[in-house]
């Protein structure tokens, strides 16, 4: 049923809470591949402040450095995952909206399941902080498994 599983990660321990679930689903469904994906902001300073301006070449260096670091993190995470003979892939995208990039990748690459973790925020805190997981859930035509991180609380 789930032959290709997409696992968005951002480098946090919270995001990694989904990994035991992915390992179980991939094994139980006899998946062919698990894709570990992350999105690095293409314009990391565009929202910070209008007073901050860096030369374009400096911005490119920063984005490349972040992309390389995330690629290493995903490769390390994929190597540690207990996937047996299931193929692990690593994808680092650049974009300004992580959720849109994840949903777009899933649609274009015939992903069967997106599995990700969430803080489990609700009410005002979800509205104030936004949620990549929430946006993926609402935008994706691919089934989405959302795993709440241990210790999540209902804070309205």
C-alpha atoms as an extended CHARMM CRD file, in Angstrom:
* protein
*
       156  EXT
         1         1  UNK       CA              0.0000000000        0.0000000000        0.0000000000  PROA      1               0.0000000000
         2         2  UNK       CA              2.6720000000        2.5360000000        1.0290000000  PROA      2               0.0000000000
         3         3  UNK       CA              5.5470000000        1.8720000000       -1.3610000000  PROA      3               0.0000000000
         4         4  UNK       CA              7.1940000000        5.3110000000       -1.1780000000  PROA      4               0.0000000000
         5         5  UNK       CA              7.1570000000        7.1660000000        2.1500000000  PROA      5               0.0000000000
         6         6  UNK       CA              8.2010000000       10.8140000000        2.4440000000  PROA      6               0.0000000000
         7         7  UNK       CA              9.6430000000       11.9670000000        5.7730000000  PROA      7               0.0000000000
         8         8  UNK       CA             10.1000000000       15.7460000000        6.1610000000  PROA      8               0.0000000000
         9         9  UNK       CA             12.7360000000       16.6090000000        8.7750000000  PROA      9               0.0000000000
        10        10  UNK       CA             14.0880000000       19.9540000000        9.9630000000  PROA      10              0.0000000000
        11        11  UNK       CA             17.0010000000       18.8210000000       12.1170000000  PROA      11              0.0000000000
        12        12  UNK       CA             15.0700000000       18.8930000000       15.3820000000  PROA      12              0.0000000000
        13        13  UNK       CA             14.5260000000       16.0590000000       17.8500000000  PROA      13              0.0000000000
        14        14  UNK       CA             10.8020000000       16.8040000000       17.6220000000  PROA      14              0.0000000000
        15        15  UNK       CA             10.7940000000       16.0500000000       13.8860000000  PROA      15              0.0000000000
        16        16  UNK       CA             12.6370000000       12.7910000000       14.5310000000  PROA      16              0.0000000000
        17        17  UNK       CA              9.7820000000       11.5220000000       16.7490000000  PROA      17              0.0000000000
        18        18  UNK       CA              8.2000000000       10.1960000000       13.5650000000  PROA      18              0.0000000000
        19        19  UNK       CA             11.0910000000        7.8360000000       12.7640000000  PROA      19              0.0000000000
        20        20  UNK       CA              9.9710000000        4.7590000000       14.7790000000  PROA      20              0.0000000000
        21        21  UNK       CA              6.5510000000        5.0300000000       13.1170000000  PROA      21              0.0000000000
        22        22  UNK       CA              8.1430000000        5.2790000000        9.6660000000  PROA      22              0.0000000000
        23        23  UNK       CA             10.3380000000        2.2650000000       10.3520000000  PROA      23              0.0000000000
        24        24  UNK       CA              7.3040000000        0.1890000000       11.4000000000  PROA      24              0.0000000000
        25        25  UNK       CA              5.1110000000        1.3160000000        8.4930000000  PROA      25              0.0000000000
        26        26  UNK       CA              7.8710000000        0.8220000000        5.9260000000  PROA      26              0.0000000000
        27        27  UNK       CA              8.5650000000       -2.7040000000        7.1820000000  PROA      27              0.0000000000
        28        28  UNK       CA              4.8960000000       -3.6130000000        7.5990000000  PROA      28              0.0000000000
        29        29  UNK       CA              3.9170000000       -2.3560000000        4.1570000000  PROA      29              0.0000000000
        30        30  UNK       CA              6.9870000000       -3.7350000000        2.4380000000  PROA      30              0.0000000000
        31        31  UNK       CA              7.8590000000       -0.2340000000        1.1970000000  PROA      31              0.0000000000
        32        32  UNK       CA             10.3270000000        0.1750000000       -1.6360000000  PROA      32              0.0000000000
        33        33  UNK       CA             11.7910000000        3.4880000000       -0.4890000000  PROA      33              0.0000000000
        34        34  UNK       CA             11.7870000000        6.0830000000        2.2660000000  PROA      34              0.0000000000
        35        35  UNK       CA             12.6680000000        9.6250000000        1.2290000000  PROA      35              0.0000000000
        36        36  UNK       CA             14.0940000000       11.9040000000        3.9140000000  PROA      36              0.0000000000
        37        37  UNK       CA             13.4550000000       15.4810000000        2.8220000000  PROA      37              0.0000000000
        38        38  UNK       CA             14.1540000000       18.9650000000        4.0870000000  PROA      38              0.0000000000
        39        39  UNK       CA             13.6070000000       22.4520000000        2.7400000000  PROA      39              0.0000000000
        40        40  UNK       CA             16.2180000000       25.1780000000        3.1410000000  PROA      40              0.0000000000
        41        41  UNK       CA             15.0110000000       28.7510000000        2.7680000000  PROA      41              0.0000000000
        42        42  UNK       CA             16.2080000000       30.1500000000       -0.5570000000  PROA      42              0.0000000000
        43        43  UNK       CA             16.0440000000       33.7280000000        0.7680000000  PROA      43              0.0000000000
        44        44  UNK       CA             16.8090000000       33.3480000000        4.4970000000  PROA      44              0.0000000000
        45        45  UNK       CA             16.8980000000       37.0550000000        5.2520000000  PROA      45              0.0000000000
        46        46  UNK       CA             13.9040000000       38.2980000000        3.2800000000  PROA      46              0.0000000000
        47        47  UNK       CA             11.5690000000       38.2200000000        6.2950000000  PROA      47              0.0000000000
        48        48  UNK       CA             14.0220000000       39.2400000000        9.0020000000  PROA      48              0.0000000000
        49        49  UNK       CA             14.2610000000       42.9600000000        8.5350000000  PROA      49              0.0000000000
        50        50  UNK       CA             14.4050000000       45.4390000000        5.7110000000  PROA      50              0.0000000000
        51        51  UNK       CA             17.5350000000       46.9760000000        7.2890000000  PROA      51              0.0000000000
        52        52  UNK       CA             19.5610000000       43.8060000000        6.7800000000  PROA      52              0.0000000000
        53        53  UNK       CA             21.0440000000       43.5990000000        3.3050000000  PROA      53              0.0000000000
        54        54  UNK       CA             23.7750000000       41.2390000000        2.2540000000  PROA      54              0.0000000000
        55        55  UNK       CA             25.3910000000       40.8970000000       -1.1390000000  PROA      55              0.0000000000
        56        56  UNK       CA             23.7180000000       38.2010000000       -3.2130000000  PROA      56              0.0000000000
        57        57  UNK       CA             26.9300000000       36.1290000000       -3.3010000000  PROA      57              0.0000000000
        58        58  UNK       CA             26.9940000000       36.0600000000        0.5320000000  PROA      58              0.0000000000
        59        59  UNK       CA             23.3820000000       34.9230000000        0.6430000000  PROA      59              0.0000000000
        60        60  UNK       CA             24.2110000000       32.1490000000       -1.8450000000  PROA      60              0.0000000000
        61        61  UNK       CA             27.1250000000       31.0100000000        0.3440000000  PROA      61              0.0000000000
        62        62  UNK       CA             24.8880000000       30.9080000000        3.4020000000  PROA      62              0.0000000000
        63        63  UNK       CA             22.1850000000       28.9570000000        1.5630000000  PROA      63              0.0000000000
        64        64  UNK       CA             24.7740000000       26.5160000000        0.1860000000  PROA      64              0.0000000000
        65        65  UNK       CA             26.2520000000       26.0360000000        3.6600000000  PROA      65              0.0000000000
        66        66  UNK       CA             22.8000000000       25.3420000000        5.1200000000  PROA      66              0.0000000000
        67        67  UNK       CA             21.9670000000       23.0060000000        2.2330000000  PROA      67              0.0000000000
        68        68  UNK       CA             25.2130000000       21.0570000000        2.7110000000  PROA      68              0.0000000000
        69        69  UNK       CA             24.6270000000       20.8020000000        6.4750000000  PROA      69              0.0000000000
        70        70  UNK       CA             21.0610000000       19.5910000000        5.9950000000  PROA      70              0.0000000000
        71        71  UNK       CA             22.1750000000       17.0770000000        3.3770000000  PROA      71              0.0000000000
        72        72  UNK       CA             24.7040000000       15.6730000000        5.8740000000  PROA      72              0.0000000000
        73        73  UNK       CA             22.0900000000       15.5660000000        8.6430000000  PROA      73              0.0000000000
        74        74  UNK       CA             19.5870000000       13.7220000000        6.4140000000  PROA      74              0.0000000000
        75        75  UNK       CA             22.2680000000       11.2860000000        5.2260000000  PROA      75              0.0000000000
        76        76  UNK       CA             23.2620000000       10.5430000000        8.8240000000  PROA      76              0.0000000000
        77        77  UNK       CA             19.6220000000       10.1180000000        9.8520000000  PROA      77              0.0000000000
        78        78  UNK       CA             18.9010000000        7.8230000000        6.9060000000  PROA      78              0.0000000000
        79        79  UNK       CA             21.9590000000        5.7120000000        7.7540000000  PROA      79              0.0000000000
        80        80  UNK       CA             20.7770000000        5.3060000000       11.3780000000  PROA      80              0.0000000000
        81        81  UNK       CA             17.1830000000        4.4530000000       10.4410000000  PROA      81              0.0000000000
        82        82  UNK       CA             16.2500000000        0.8130000000       10.8520000000  PROA      82              0.0000000000
        83        83  UNK       CA             14.9730000000        0.2260000000        7.3340000000  PROA      83              0.0000000000
        84        84  UNK       CA             16.4990000000       -3.1590000000        6.5070000000  PROA      84              0.0000000000
        85        85  UNK       CA             16.6040000000       -3.5850000000        2.7390000000  PROA      85              0.0000000000
        86        86  UNK       CA             14.3510000000       -0.5980000000        2.0720000000  PROA      86              0.0000000000
        87        87  UNK       CA             16.0520000000        2.0450000000       -0.0500000000  PROA      87              0.0000000000
        88        88  UNK       CA             16.6770000000        5.3390000000        1.7550000000  PROA      88              0.0000000000
        89        89  UNK       CA             16.8920000000        8.5440000000       -0.2710000000  PROA      89              0.0000000000
        90        90  UNK       CA             17.8930000000       12.0470000000        0.7730000000  PROA      90              0.0000000000
        91        91  UNK       CA             16.4650000000       15.2030000000       -0.8150000000  PROA      91              0.0000000000
        92        92  UNK       CA             17.2260000000       18.7960000000        0.1380000000  PROA      92              0.0000000000
        93        93  UNK       CA             15.1210000000       21.4050000000       -1.5940000000  PROA      93              0.0000000000
        94        94  UNK       CA             15.4290000000       25.1740000000       -1.6020000000  PROA      94              0.0000000000
        95        95  UNK       CA             12.3070000000       27.2790000000       -1.2840000000  PROA      95              0.0000000000
        96        96  UNK       CA             10.5730000000       29.9190000000        0.7560000000  PROA      96              0.0000000000
        97        97  UNK       CA              7.5880000000       27.8520000000        1.8600000000  PROA      97              0.0000000000
        98        98  UNK       CA              8.5830000000       24.4720000000        3.2910000000  PROA      98              0.0000000000
        99        99  UNK       CA              5.0580000000       23.0390000000        3.3150000000  PROA      99              0.0000000000
       100       100  UNK       CA              4.4150000000       23.9510000000       -0.3220000000  PROA      100             0.0000000000
       101       101  UNK       CA              7.7450000000       22.4250000000       -1.3770000000  PROA      101             0.0000000000
       102       102  UNK       CA              6.9690000000       19.1970000000        0.5000000000  PROA      102             0.0000000000
       103       103  UNK       CA              3.4710000000       18.8830000000       -0.9700000000  PROA      103             0.0000000000
       104       104  UNK       CA              4.7610000000       19.6700000000       -4.4640000000  PROA      104             0.0000000000
       105       105  UNK       CA              7.5430000000       17.0960000000       -4.1720000000  PROA      105             0.0000000000
       106       106  UNK       CA              5.0950000000       14.4430000000       -2.9710000000  PROA      106             0.0000000000
       107       107  UNK       CA              2.7480000000       15.0680000000       -5.8960000000  PROA      107             0.0000000000
       108       108  UNK       CA              5.4780000000       15.1140000000       -8.5520000000  PROA      108             0.0000000000
       109       109  UNK       CA              7.3160000000       12.0540000000       -7.2360000000  PROA      109             0.0000000000
       110       110  UNK       CA              4.4230000000        9.6540000000       -6.6910000000  PROA      110             0.0000000000
       111       111  UNK       CA              4.7610000000        9.4820000000       -2.9250000000  PROA      111             0.0000000000
       112       112  UNK       CA              2.2170000000        7.2010000000       -1.2040000000  PROA      112             0.0000000000
       113       113  UNK       CA              2.4720000000        8.6100000000        2.3310000000  PROA      113             0.0000000000
       114       114  UNK       CA              3.8870000000       11.6950000000        4.0350000000  PROA      114             0.0000000000
       115       115  UNK       CA              4.8680000000       11.0020000000        7.6450000000  PROA      115             0.0000000000
       116       116  UNK       CA              5.8060000000       13.8820000000        9.9250000000  PROA      116             0.0000000000
       117       117  UNK       CA              5.6530000000       14.9870000000       13.5170000000  PROA      117             0.0000000000
       118       118  UNK       CA              3.8780000000       17.9560000000       15.0170000000  PROA      118             0.0000000000
       119       119  UNK       CA              4.0690000000       19.9630000000       18.2130000000  PROA      119             0.0000000000
       120       120  UNK       CA              0.3620000000       19.3550000000       18.7130000000  PROA      120             0.0000000000
       121       121  UNK       CA             -0.3760000000       23.0130000000       19.2540000000  PROA      121             0.0000000000
       122       122  UNK       CA             -3.9310000000       24.2330000000       19.0410000000  PROA      122             0.0000000000
       123       123  UNK       CA             -5.8500000000       27.4570000000       19.3150000000  PROA      123             0.0000000000
       124       124  UNK       CA             -3.9350000000       30.7200000000       19.5730000000  PROA      124             0.0000000000
       125       125  UNK       CA             -0.4640000000       29.1750000000       19.6940000000  PROA      125             0.0000000000
       126       126  UNK       CA             -1.0430000000       27.3010000000       16.4200000000  PROA      126             0.0000000000
       127       127  UNK       CA             -2.3070000000       30.4680000000       14.7900000000  PROA      127             0.0000000000
       128       128  UNK       CA              0.5940000000       32.5400000000       16.1150000000  PROA      128             0.0000000000
       129       129  UNK       CA              3.3400000000       30.0550000000       15.2950000000  PROA      129             0.0000000000
       130       130  UNK       CA              1.8920000000       28.5890000000       12.1140000000  PROA      130             0.0000000000
       131       131  UNK       CA              2.4680000000       24.9810000000       11.2900000000  PROA      131             0.0000000000
       132       132  UNK       CA              4.2430000000       23.3050000000        8.4190000000  PROA      132             0.0000000000
       133       133  UNK       CA              2.5970000000       20.0190000000        9.4310000000  PROA      133             0.0000000000
       134       134  UNK       CA             -0.8610000000       21.6120000000        9.4390000000  PROA      134             0.0000000000
       135       135  UNK       CA             -0.2940000000       23.1680000000        6.0160000000  PROA      135             0.0000000000
       136       136  UNK       CA              0.9520000000       19.8510000000        4.6010000000  PROA      136             0.0000000000
       137       137  UNK       CA             -2.0910000000       18.0700000000        6.0240000000  PROA      137             0.0000000000
       138       138  UNK       CA             -4.5220000000       20.5690000000        4.4910000000  PROA      138             0.0000000000
       139       139  UNK       CA             -2.7610000000       20.9190000000        1.1220000000  PROA      139             0.0000000000
       140       140  UNK       CA             -1.6840000000       17.4070000000        0.2390000000  PROA      140             0.0000000000
       141       141  UNK       CA             -3.6420000000       14.9720000000       -1.8860000000  PROA      141             0.0000000000
       142       142  UNK       CA             -1.2870000000       12.2720000000       -0.5730000000  PROA      142             0.0000000000
       143       143  UNK       CA             -2.2370000000       10.6180000000        2.7390000000  PROA      143             0.0000000000
       144       144  UNK       CA             -0.5110000000       12.2540000000        5.7120000000  PROA      144             0.0000000000
       145       145  UNK       CA              0.4460000000       10.5990000000        9.0010000000  PROA      145             0.0000000000
       146       146  UNK       CA              0.9620000000       13.1650000000       11.7490000000  PROA      146             0.0000000000
       147       147  UNK       CA              2.6550000000       12.0010000000       14.9420000000  PROA      147             0.0000000000
       148       148  UNK       CA              2.3470000000       14.1990000000       18.0040000000  PROA      148             0.0000000000
       149       149  UNK       CA              5.5960000000       14.6650000000       19.8570000000  PROA      149             0.0000000000
       150       150  UNK       CA              5.8220000000       13.1890000000       23.3570000000  PROA      150             0.0000000000
       151       151  UNK       CA              4.7740000000       15.6880000000       25.9790000000  PROA      151             0.0000000000
       152       152  UNK       CA              2.5460000000       17.7480000000       23.7250000000  PROA      152             0.0000000000
       153       153  UNK       CA             -0.0720000000       19.7280000000       25.5870000000  PROA      153             0.0000000000
       154       154  UNK       CA             -3.3930000000       21.2850000000       24.7380000000  PROA      154             0.0000000000
       155       155  UNK       CA             -2.8460000000       25.0170000000       25.1160000000  PROA      155             0.0000000000
       156       156  UNK       CA             -5.6900000000       27.1410000000       23.9380000000  PROA      156             0.0000000000
